[in-house]
Amino acid sequence: MDFEFPEDEKFFRKLLCKDKNVFNSYLCLFDFREPKIKRSEFCRIRNKVLKDLIDKYGQRCMLQYPNRCINSKFVVDHLIPLSSNKLNKILRGILAEKGKKIKTQSFGSNHINNLIIACSECNSFKKHKFLNRKDIVNILELKVIANNADDISDTFGKLKRNISGQQFKDKARDGW
Ligand SMILES: [Zn+2]
């Protein structure tokens, strides 16, 4: 799987990995095909995915933007957005031509690991943005723990036991 530019891969390694060696396990989050193909595939699976995610993680918005989150009216959101022009802006400094938007690149996949539960408010606030490193790593950790848990209905219980009291308090305060 090839990123369009080497600096893009470097950006995502830094965003996703605590240990740079594990980046390969996150390649499923990416799909560089045309965004409109990915969008039409997503439309076909979104209802089932929403049900599956809620069965697994409960009715809980995973974004939890402070002062915005309503933790209801749930939808499926992409952790890595399907497309974004952010890297063209921040890594390559491309400026918009008059009357045109900066070209977007295709990034996120419809893989279950890239799909999260979001409330309608957080979803419309996030749009095509990337989360910050701390939030994205927290969500990925939660997903990995849930994937490895025997009893997925007890995901949060397992998470509680697998991390220290202080970490749990931090997560409870800052959101999961
Ligand atoms: Zn929310």
Residues whose N, C-alpha, C, O or C-beta is under 5 A from the ligand:
A	BS01	ZN	C61 L63 Q64 Y65 C69 I70 N71 C119 C122
